[in-house]
Amino acid sequence: MIELAPRHYHPDSTTISRFSGQPVVIGAAALVIIVLGIGSMALWRAYTGTSPELDRLASARQLQARTVQASEQLVEKTKGLEATQQESIDQLQVVQDQLLTVRRLLAAQQLDSRKLSEQVSTLTESIDGLRQSFASARSSDPAPAARKSANRPE
């Protein structure tokens, strides 16, 4: 089996000696970049006077205030709905009482109408009986009618 060596392989140089100086430079450069980044953020915050944490805190407080305000509005609307519902219930109770009163009055009027109808029927029967008795009395008594006509001067 044959092992292939990389192109830059020099059998006389070791891997450690070839990369010995570069990790320190890379580490130092990364450290400088990190320090510069932190420093620039600190300067930017100091210059503008604002920080994202304060902005987040302020927006969180505004959100809480809006939530409390919305909750209070919901409570007020709920109380308003309760009052309206109670008024509707009271009005419905009044209407039901009025309906009950009207039903009682209607029943009383219907009873009075029945009584009056019975009385009218009784009177009609009595009048018919009187007419029949008057008619039969007239037909059985023709002499007084003739006397009346004889008494009349012509």
C-alpha positions in Angstrom: 0.0 0.0 0.0 1.3 3.4 -0.9 0.6 6.5 1.1 0.0 9.7 -0.7 1.6 12.8 0.7 0.2 16.3 0.4 1.8 18.6 -2.3 3.3 20.9 0.3 4.8 18.1 2.2 8.4 18.5 3.0 9.8 15.6 4.8 12.2 17.7 6.7 9.7 20.2 8.3 7.4 19.2 11.1 3.8 20.2 11.3 4.2 22.0 14.5 7.0 24.2 13.3 5.1 25.2 10.2 2.0 26.5 12.2 3.7 27.5 15.3 3.5 31.3 14.8 0.1 31.5 13.1 -2.3 30.5 15.9 -1.1 33.3 18.1 -1.6 35.8 15.3 -5.1 34.4 14.5 -6.0 34.5 18.2 -4.7 38.0 18.7 -6.6 39.2 15.6 -9.8 37.6 16.8 -9.3 39.2 20.2 -8.7 42.6 18.7 -11.8 42.3 16.5 -13.9 41.3 19.6 -12.5 44.1 21.7 -13.1 46.6 18.9 -16.7 45.4 18.4 -17.5 45.7 22.1 -15.8 49.1 22.3 -17.8 50.3 19.2 -21.1 49.1 20.7 -20.3 50.8 24.0 -19.4 54.1 22.3 -22.5 53.9 20.1 -24.7 53.4 23.2 -23.0 56.2 25.0 -23.2 58.5 22.1 -26.9 57.9 21.3 -28.0 57.6 24.9 -30.1 54.6 24.3 -29.6 50.9 24.7 -31.6 48.0 23.4 -32.3 46.8 26.9 -33.9 50.0 27.9 -35.9 50.1 24.7 -37.1 46.5 25.3 -37.9 47.4 28.9 -39.9 50.5 27.8 -41.8 48.6 25.1 -42.5 45.9 27.7 -43.9 48.4 30.1 -46.0 50.0 27.3 -47.3 46.6 26.4 -48.2 45.9 30.0 -50.0 49.3 30.2 -51.9 48.6 27.0 -52.9 45.1 28.4 -54.1 46.7 31.6 -56.1 49.3 29.7 -57.6 46.7 27.5 -58.5 44.6 30.5 -60.2 47.6 32.2 -62.1 48.3 29.0 -63.3 44.7 28.8 -64.4 44.9 32.5 -66.3 48.1 31.8 -67.9 46.7 28.7 -68.8 43.5 30.6 -70.4 45.6 33.4 -72.3 47.6 30.8 -73.5 44.4 29.2 -74.6 43.0 32.6 -76.6 46.2 33.2 -78.2 46.1 29.8 -79.0 42.4 30.3 -80.6 43.1 33.7 -82.6 46.0 32.2 -83.8 43.6 29.4 -84.7 41.0 32.0 -86.7 43.6 34.0 -88.5 44.9 30.9 -89.3 41.3 29.9 -90.7 40.7 33.4 -92.9 43.8 33.1 -94.1 42.7 29.7 -94.9 39.2 31.0 -96.8 40.8 33.9 -98.7 43.0 31.4 -99.4 40.0 29.2 -100.8 38.0 32.2 -103.0 41.0 33.2 -104.3 41.2 29.6 -105.0 37.5 29.5 -107.0 37.8 32.8 -108.9 40.8 31.4 -109.6 38.9 28.1 -110.8 35.9 30.0 -113.1 38.1 32.1 -114.4 39.8 29.0 -115.0 36.5 27.3 -117.0 35.3 30.4 -119.0 38.5 30.3 -119.6 38.1 26.6 -120.9 34.5 27.2 -123.2 35.7 29.9 -124.5 38.5 27.8 -125.0 36.1 24.9 -127.0 33.8 27.1 -129.1 36.7 28.3 -129.7 37.8 24.8 -130.7 34.3 23.8 -133.1 34.1 26.8 -134.6 37.5 25.9 -135.0 36.5 22.3 -136.8 33.3 23.4 -139.0 35.3 25.7 -139.8 37.8 23.0 -140.6 35.0 20.6 -142.8 33.4 23.2 -144.7 36.7 23.7 -145.1 37.2 20.0 -146.5 33.7 19.6 -148.9 34.2 22.6 -149.9 37.6 21.2 -150.5 36.2 17.8 -152.5 33.3 19.2 -154.5 35.7 21.3 -155.3 37.8 18.3 -156.4 34.9 16.2 -158.6 33.4 18.9 -160.3 36.8 19.6 -161.8 38.1 16.2 -164.9 39.6 17.8 -163.1 42.6 19.5 -161.5 43.4 16.2 -164.9 43.3 14.5 -166.3 45.5 17.2 -163.6 48.0 16.8 -164.3 48.2 13.1 -168.1 48.5 13.7 -167.5 51.3 16.1 -165.7 53.3 13.6 -167.7 55.9 11.8 -167.2 56.0 8.2 
